[in-house]
Amino acid sequence: MATVLGMSLIMIAVALGIIYLFDIGLPLPAPVILLVFAIGFTLGSVFFERRGAEHPWSLIGGALASMGITFLVMSIVGGILFVVNDGLSTIPTDTVLYSLSACIIISMVTLNFASYKLQYI
């Protein structure tokens, strides 16, 4: 239950972070964003290289994974800043509750699907 609730709160934070990105702009300074990208790029490239990817493809895979990780980090930070700066007052309460319930359902389905797939690997 805690895993599902945590996943749904992260989904809500990402959604609110996307709103923050479009309304206000980048939640982090550019050097921090580049640092997150560089760390993700290094870890992603090493991960794909150890999985047997050839050298240029491991770099491309690392770059794509790093872009996803950077976007996720920026969205979560933006979502937290959106809530802290009282941005939830602009969104109706029923919309927040609908979003939270949809995220809980999606995270439960995702968790069950992942555990089913991992059981047969």
KETI-407604 format. One record per atom (N, C-alpha, C): residue in one letter; x, z, y. Coordinates in steps of 0.2 Angstrom, whole numbers, padded with zeros to 4 digits, always signed. Example, Ala and Ser with C-alpha at 12.3 -4.5 7.8 and 13.67 -1.06 7.14 Angstrom:
% residues 2
A+0066+0039-0028
A+0062+0039-0022
A+0066+0039-0016
S+0064+0035-0011
S+0068+0036-0005
S+0064+0039+0000
This chain:
% residues 121
M+0004+0000-0006
M+0000+0000+0000
M+0004+0000+0006
A+0010+0004+0006
A+0014+0004+0012
A+0018-0003+0013
T+0019-0006+0008
T+0023-0012+0008
T+0018-0018+0012
V+0012-0017+0009
V+0007-0022+0012
V+0005-0021+0020
L+0005-0014+0021
L+0004-0012+0028
L+0010-0014+0033
G+0016-0013+0030
G+0022-0015+0034
G+0022-0022+0035
M+0021-0026+0029
M+0021-0034+0030
M+0016-0036+0035
S+0010-0033+0035
S+0005-0035+0040
S+0007-0033+0047
L+0010-0027+0048
L+0012-0026+0055
L+0018-0030+0057
I+0022-0032+0053
I+0027-0037+0055
I+0024-0044+0057
M+0019-0046+0053
M+0015-0052+0055
M+0012-0052+0061
I+0009-0046+0063
I+0006-0045+0070
I+0011-0045+0075
A+0017-0042+0074
A+0022-0042+0079
A+0025-0049+0080
V+0025-0053+0075
V+0027-0060+0076
V+0022-0064+0080
A+0016-0063+0078
A+0011-0066+0082
A+0011-0064+0090
L+0011-0058+0091
L+0012-0055+0098
L+0018-0058+0101
G+0024-0058+0097
G+0030-0060+0100
G+0030-0068+0102
I+0026-0072+0098
I+0025-0079+0100
I+0021-0079+0107
I+0016-0075+0108
I+0012-0074+0114
I+0017-0072+0120
Y+0021-0067+0118
Y+0026-0065+0123
Y+0031-0071+0125
L+0033-0075+0120
L+0038-0080+0121
L+0035-0085+0126
F+0029-0087+0125
F+0025-0092+0129
F+0023-0089+0136
D+0022-0083+0136
D+0019-0080+0143
D+0025-0078+0147
I+0030-0075+0145
I+0035-0072+0149
I+0042-0075+0148
G+0044-0077+0142
G+0050-0080+0141
G+0054-0077+0135
L+0061-0078+0135
L+0065-0075+0130
L+0065-0067+0130
P+0064-0063+0125
P+0064-0056+0125
P+0071-0053+0125
L+0076-0057+0123
L+0083-0055+0122
L+0088-0059+0127
P+0093-0056+0129
P+0098-0060+0133
P+0101-0066+0128
A+0103-0071+0131
A+0106-0077+0127
A+0112-0075+0123
P+0117-0071+0125
P+0122-0069+0121
P+0120-0065+0114
V+0115-0061+0115
V+0112-0058+0109
V+0109-0063+0104
I+0105-0068+0107
I+0102-0073+0103
I+0107-0077+0099
L+0113-0079+0103
L+0118-0082+0100
L+0122-0078+0094
L+0122-0072+0095
L+0126-0067+0090
L+0121-0067+0084
V+0115-0066+0085
V+0110-0066+0079
V+0111-0073+0075
F+0111-0078+0079
F+0111-0085+0076
F+0118-0086+0072
A+0123-0083+0075
A+0130-0084+0072
A+0130-0080+0065
I+0128-0074+0066
I+0128-0070+0060
I+0123-0073+0054
G+0118-0075+0056
G+0113-0078+0051
G+0116-0085+0048
F+0120-0088+0053
F+0123-0095+0050
F+0128-0093+0045
T+0132-0088+0047
T+0138-0086+0042
T+0135-0084+0035
L+0130-0079+0036
L+0127-0077+0029
L+0123-0082+0026
G+0119-0086+0029
G+0116-0092+0026
G+0120-0097+0023
S+0126-0099+0026
S+0130-0104+0023
S+0134-0101+0017
V+0136-0095+0017
V+0139-0091+0011
V+0134-0091+0006
F+0128-0089+0007
F+0123-0089+0002
F+0122-0095-0001
F+0121-0101+0002
F+0120-0107-0001
F+0126-0110-0004
E+0132-0108-0002
E+0138-0111-0005
E+0139-0107-0012
R+0137-0101-0012
R+0137-0097-0019
R+0132-0099-0023
R+0127-0102-0021
R+0121-0105-0025
R+0123-0112-0028
G+0129-0114-0026
G+0131-0121-0029
G+0130-0127-0024
A+0128-0126-0018
A+0127-0131-0013
A+0134-0134-0011
E+0134-0141-0010
E+0140-0144-0008
E+0142-0142-0001
H+0148-0142+0001
H+0150-0140+0008
H+0145-0142+0014
P+0144-0148+0015
P+0140-0150+0021
P+0133-0148+0020
W+0130-0147+0014
W+0123-0145+0013
W+0123-0138+0014
S+0128-0134+0012
S+0128-0127+0013
S+0128-0125+0021
L+0131-0129+0025
L+0131-0128+0032
L+0124-0130+0035
I+0121-0135+0033
I+0114-0137+0035
I+0109-0132+0033
G+0110-0130+0027
G+0105-0124+0025
G+0106-0118+0028
G+0113-0116+0030
G+0114-0110+0034
G+0111-0111+0041
A+0112-0117+0044
A+0109-0118+0051
A+0101-0117+0051
L+0098-0120+0046
L+0091-0119+0045
L+0089-0112+0044
A+0092-0109+0040
A+0090-0102+0038
A+0092-0098+0045
S+0097-0099+0048
S+0099-0095+0054
S+0094-0096+0060
M+0091-0102+0060
M+0086-0104+0065
M+0080-0100+0064
G+0078-0099+0057
G+0072-0096+0055
G+0073-0088+0057
I+0079-0086+0055
I+0080-0078+0056
I+0080-0077+0063
T+0083-0081+0067
T+0084-0080+0075
T+0077-0080+0078
F+0072-0085+0076
F+0066-0085+0078
F+0062-0079+0076
L+0063-0076+0070
L+0059-0071+0067
L+0061-0064+0071
V+0068-0063+0072
V+0070-0058+0076
V+0068-0058+0083
M+0068-0064+0087
M+0065-0064+0093
M+0058-0063+0094
S+0054-0065+0089
S+0047-0064+0089
S+0045-0057+0088
I+0049-0054+0083
I+0047-0046+0082
I+0049-0042+0088
V+0055-0044+0091
V+0057-0040+0098
V+0052-0042+0103
G+0050-0048+0104
G+0045-0050+0109
G+0038-0046+0108
G+0036-0046+0101
G+0030-0042+0100
G+0030-0035+0101
I+0036-0032+0100
I+0036-0025+0102
I+0036-0024+0109
L+0040-0028+0113
L+0040-0028+0120
L+0033-0030+0123
F+0029-0034+0120
F+0022-0035+0122
F+0018-0029+0121
V+0018-0026+0116
V+0014-0020+0115
V+0017-0014+0120
V+0023-0013+0121
V+0026-0008+0125
V+0024-0009+0133
N+0024-0016+0135
N+0022-0018+0142
N+0014-0018+0143
D+0010-0015+0138
D+0003-0015+0139
D+0000-0022+0139
G+0002-0026+0134
G+0000-0033+0134
G-0007-0033+0129
L-0008-0028+0125
L-0013-0027+0121
L-0020-0027+0125
S-0019-0024+0131
S-0026-0024+0135
S-0028-0031+0137
T-0024-0036+0137
T-0027-0043+0138
T-0031-0046+0132
I-0029-0043+0126
I-0033-0046+0120
I-0038-0041+0118
P-0044-0044+0117
P-0050-0040+0115
P-0049-0036+0109
T-0052-0030+0108
T-0051-0026+0102
T-0053-0029+0096
D-0058-0033+0096
D-0061-0036+0090
D-0056-0041+0087
T-0053-0045+0092
T-0048-0050+0090
T-0042-0046+0087
V-0040-0041+0089
V-0034-0037+0086
V-0036-0035+0079
L-0042-0032+0078
L-0044-0030+0072
L-0045-0035+0067
Y-0048-0041+0069
Y-0048-0047+0065
Y-0041-0049+0062
S-0037-0049+0067
S-0030-0052+0066
S-0027-0047+0061
L-0027-0040+0062
L-0024-0035+0057
L-0027-0036+0050
S-0034-0037+0050
S-0037-0038+0043
S-0035-0044+0040
A-0034-0049+0043
A-0032-0056+0040
A-0025-0055+0038
C-0021-0052+0042
C-0014-0051+0040
C-0013-0046+0034
I-0017-0041+0033
I-0017-0037+0027
I-0019-0041+0021
I-0024-0045+0022
I-0026-0049+0016
I-0021-0054+0014
I-0018-0057+0019
I-0012-0062+0017
I-0006-0059+0014
S-0004-0053+0017
S+0001-0050+0014
S+0000-0047+0007
M-0006-0045+0005
M-0008-0043-0001
M-0007-0049-0006
V-0010-0055-0004
V-0010-0061-0008
V-0003-0063-0009
T+0001-0063-0004
T+0008-0065-0004
T+0012-0060-0009
L+0011-0053-0009
L+0014-0049-0013
L+0013-0050-0020
N+0006-0051-0022
N+0004-0052-0028
N+0007-0058-0031
F+0007-0064-0027
F+0010-0070-0029
F+0017-0069-0031
A+0021-0066-0026
A+0028-0065-0027
A+0029-0061-0034
S+0026-0056-0035
S+0027-0051-0041
S+0025-0055-0047
Y+0020-0060-0047
Y+0018-0064-0053
Y+0023-0069-0054
K+0026-0072-0049
K+0032-0077-0050
K+0038-0074-0053
L+0040-0068-0050
L+0046-0064-0052
L+0045-0062-0059
Q+0039-0060-0062
Q+0038-0058-0068
Q+0040-0063-0073
Y+0039-0070-0072
Y+0040-0075-0077
Y+0047-0078-0076
I+0051-0076-0071
I+0058-0079-0070
I+0063-0076-0075
